[in-house]
């Protein structure tokens, strides 16, 4: 919840042992990678090998790059980018990359250690860092704590997702100058698609009565979505995935939902909605539990454009009545 202090505990002995084992395995993987002939340049084999931190970014790369790219995500479909633990096989995947894309803004900082372990000099492009044309939304400070920096989920505003695509095209062109025209064409077509998704979201959600556009979210993944499309987020259930609220905090949130007339509670497909449904049962709020934020899903949510259309469909269905 946004008004409580985050809690953390030290790693268990078992978790420490797992990290030691992983560290040894990573070292072995790096040594093996160093003994393996290097990957050819994109100009030699015709494709740019791209690694991304999430499936959403991998899809964006494919949409811009088409057949000139081979894009793969480190975090699997439905995985949790905030707490992802790389494996030894991820080291090998990174060593073979021509370009690596991450979000930045604190979302996927674990990539830095992985790149260091891999010993690769592939460029790492942070799609959200220092991005022109965006207005960052600061994460709320825990009670009695310091501000934690900007919210990282910029792509939940499709206009910002289009800016990600432009940065991707720029990086692909730098890695593969021969493909400059193809990347420019891919970017133009993709940005046209995203502009249509964005316009549809603004028109449909904006047409919902303002009194119905107050929601609560499972975690703080929707502030850019809300700011772009006219929603008010009146609370979150957890500060971050894996940090469950206390009974007192749940009670406070239930009171707030009732007092503010919150219409719906947003949950996400990759997380359990048990707690969301418990709170909804106490308040009468509608549960929207199949939204997508950090990962693509199965068709029709298997692309960034598809999952954003899906999200808009679910939000409109829940709030328009």
N, C-alpha and C positions, 0 to 999 in steps of 0.2 A: 504494500500500500504506500502511496506517496507521502503519507504523513507520519511514517514510523521509521525508526532507525534500523538500518540493515544490520543483521547479525551474521557472524561468521565464526566457525570453529576451526581449530587446527586439523590437519589431515590425520586420519587414523594410521595406525602402524601398517595395516594392510595396504592402504593407499600409498604410503611412503615406499613400501617394498615394490609396489607396482611401478612407481616412477623410476626406481633404481633399475628394475629389470628393463623397462622401456628405454632408459638412457643407454644401457649396454647394447640393446638391440639397435638403437639408432646409430651408435658408433660403428657397429658392424656394417649396417646398411650404407653408411657414408663411405667406409673403406671400400666396400664392394663397388659402389658407384664410381669411386675415384679410379678403380682398376678397369672400368668399362669404357670402351671408346666413346668419345663425346658424340652428342647428337649433331646431325648435319644442320646447317642453317636453313631457314625457311626457303631461301632462294634455291637451295640444292634439292630438297625433297618435296617442295610445292605446298607444304602446309606449315602453319604456325602452331606450335604446340603450346596451349594455354592451360594454366591451372588457376582456378578461382577458389575462394573460400566457401562460397555457397552455390547452390544449384540455380538460384535466380541470376546471379552474375554469369554463370556458365551459359545460361540461355541467352542473355543479352549479347554475349560474345558471338554465339552462333548466329543470332539474328543479324548482327552487323557484318560478321566475317564470312558467312556462308561456307562454301566448300573450301575456302582457303585456310580455315582454322580447324583445329581439333581441340575442343574445349572440354575440360573435366573438372568437377568440383571435388574438393577435399571432404567437405561435410556432405554426407549422402542425403538423398531425398528423405525428408521427414526428420533429419538430424537436428541437433541443437548447436547452433553456431556459437552461442555465448560461452558454452562450457566444453567445447569439443576437445578431445584428447587425441592428438596425432599418433599414428602407429608407425612402425618401421617402414612399412610399404609406402607411406606418404613421403618419406624422405626421398625414395627413389623417384616417385612421381614428380617431386619438385625439381630434382636434379635434371630431369629431362625437359623442363619447361623452357620455352623461349621468353614468355611473359607470364607474370603472376598478377592476378587482380584480387584485391581485398577491399573491404568497405572503409576501414579506418574508423576514426571517431570513437575508438575504444571497443568496438564490437568484436573484432577478431585479432586482438593483439597477440594471441598465441602463435600467429604466423611468423612473427619475428624470430622466435627461438627455433622454429622449424627451419627457416631459411638459413640461420646461422649453422645449425647442425648439418644441413645439406651442403654447405660450402659452395653454393652456386652464386654466380654473379648476374643471374637473370633479373631484369628490372621488375620491381614491385610497384604496382600502380594502386594507390589508395583512392578509390572512386569518390569518396565523400569528403576527403580532407581538402580544405582550401578551395572549394568548388565555387566558382563565380556564379552569381545569380540565385543563391539560396539564402534563406533566413533561418539560421539555426535556432532550435528550441532547446533551452537549457533543461537538463534533468532537474526535477525538484530536489532540494537538499533534504536529507533525512532530518528528522527532528533533532535539533542540537548538534547537527553535523555540518560539514562543509558541502558546497555545491560540487556535483560530480561531473560537470562538463555537459556538452551538448548531447541530445538524444541522437543515436546513430541511424535511425530507420528512415533516412531521407527518401528512399525509393518508394515509400508508401504514398507520396505525392507523385503522380505520374509525370508531371512536368519535371520534377527533379530526376526521375528515372530516365527521362529523355536526355538530361544533361550527363548522366552516367554513360549513356550510349555514345554521346559525342566524345567523351574522354576515352572510351574504349576504342573508338575508331582512330583517334589520334595515336594511341599507343600501338595499335596494330599496324598503322602506316609506318611508324618509326621502326618497328621490327621487320616489316616486309614492304619496303618502298615500292616494289614492283606491283603491289596490290592496291596502291593508293586509289585508283579509279573505282575498283570494286568495293573498297571500304566506304568511299564517299557515296556510292550508289546504295549500298546496303544500309548505311546510316540514314539517308534521305527516306528510303522506303519504310524503315523501322520507325523513324520519328513521325512519319505520317500516320502510321498505325497507332502509335502511342498518343498522338494528339487527338485522335478520334475517341480513344478510351477515356482520356481526360475530360473531353467535352461532354461525353455521355454521363460520366460520373457527376460533374458539376450540375448538369441539367436535372438529372433524376433525383439526386440527393437534395439539391437545392429546392426542389419542388415539394419536399416533405414539410408539413407544418413545423414551424420552429419549436413548438412545445414538445414535439416528438423526437427532436434531434439531440437529446441529452442521454448519454450512455456511460457505462462503466466498462473498463477493459480488464482482462485477466492480468496482463503486464503492460508496461509502458511502451507498446509498439505502435500506437496509433496517433500520436500527436500531430504528425505531418499530414496524415490522412484526414484527421479532423479539421485541421487548419485550412486545408485545401478545399474541402467539400462541405464545410459548414456545420460540422458537428461540435458538440460540447462534451468533453470527457470530464466527468464529475467524480473520478476516483479510479484507482486500480486495486486489484485484489492482492497481488504480490509485488514486492519491490523488484524482484528478478526471479526468473524460473529457478525453482528449487528452494526458495525462501518462503515458507508457508507463514501466513499471518497467525497471530495469537487469537484466542477466543474473544478477547476484548476488542481487538482490532476488527474482527469480523462483525461483532455487534455494532461497533461505531459505523462501519460501512453500511450495514443493513439500515440503520437509522437514517443515514444520509440519502440512501436510495429512496426511502419512503418520503423523506422531507422534500427532496428535489424532484420527485416524480420521474425518476429515471425510467426510460422506456425499455431499454435493453442492456444486456451484459454481453460484451464481446469476448469470446474465447477463440482459441486457435487450434487448428487440426492436429498439431504435433504435441499438444498437451492434454492431459486428462481434464475433463470438464466436471468432475465430481463435485469439487468445491463450488464451482460456478452454479451448478444446478441446486446445490444446497442453499446458497444465498438467494437464488431466484425463487426457490420455494417459499422463502420467508418474506419475500417482497412483492411477488407477482410480476417481476420483470421478465421480459422475453429473453431466452437464451439463444445467442447466435454462436454456435460452437464450432462451425466448420469454416472459419476464415483462415487465410494464408498470409503469413508475413515474412518469415525468414527462409522459407523453402517452397519449391514447387511441389505439386502433388501429382496425382494421376489425371489423365485427360478428363475435363477440359482445363484443369488447373496446372497443366504440365509446362506452361510457359509463363513468363512474367505478365504479358498482356492478358493471357487467359485467366490467370489467378486474380488479377485486378478486376477484370470484368466480373468474375465469379463473386469477389468480395462485394462489389457494388450491388449485384443481384440480391445477395443475402441481406445486406443492410437495408435496401429498399423494401424488401419483403417484410422485414421485421418492424420497420419504423413507419411505414406508410399507412398502416391501418389506424 
